[in-house]
Amino acid sequence: MNIIGKNVRLIREKKGWTQEQLAAKCNLNDWEISRSTLAKIESNVRGVTDIEVSYLAVALDIKIETLFLYHSKT
């Protein structure tokens, strides 16, 4: 199970990034992830390990807790 996928997508979209752009940023931070794997995370199909949460936070330039607390303003 994965509880941050929706927030990853919301934050990525708020930044105006594509899944490919976020995957590239993750790859620059030593996490080899494809766009399709990122899509699975965002749709809660694939789980996320603790270290992967950390990689996502770094790539998105946010605090880790933001991934768990973020809510859409829509």
JORALIN-V349100 format. One record per residue. N is the residue number from 1. SS is DSSP state (~ for helix, > for strand, _ for the rest). Layout:
n->N ss->SS
n->N ss->SS
This chain:
n->1 ss->_
n->2 ss->_
n->3 ss->_
n->4 ss->_
n->5 ss->~
n->6 ss->~
n->7 ss->~
n->8 ss->~
n->9 ss->~
n->10 ss->~
n->11 ss->~
n->12 ss->~
n->13 ss->~
n->14 ss->~
n->15 ss->_
n->16 ss->_
n->17 ss->_
n->18 ss->_
n->19 ss->~
n->20 ss->~
n->21 ss->~
n->22 ss->~
n->23 ss->~
n->24 ss->~
n->25 ss->~
n->26 ss->~
n->27 ss->~
n->28 ss->~
n->29 ss->_
n->30 ss->_
n->31 ss->_
n->32 ss->_
n->33 ss->_
n->34 ss->_
n->35 ss->~
n->36 ss->~
n->37 ss->~
n->38 ss->~
n->39 ss->~
n->40 ss->~
n->41 ss->~
n->42 ss->~
n->43 ss->_
n->44 ss->_
n->45 ss->_
n->46 ss->_
n->47 ss->_
n->48 ss->_
n->49 ss->_
n->50 ss->~
n->51 ss->~
n->52 ss->~
n->53 ss->~
n->54 ss->~
n->55 ss->~
n->56 ss->~
n->57 ss->~
n->58 ss->~
n->59 ss->~
n->60 ss->~
n->61 ss->_
n->62 ss->_
n->63 ss->_
n->64 ss->~
n->65 ss->~
n->66 ss->~
n->67 ss->~
n->68 ss->~
n->69 ss->~
n->70 ss->_
n->71 ss->_
n->72 ss->_
n->73 ss->_
n->74 ss->_
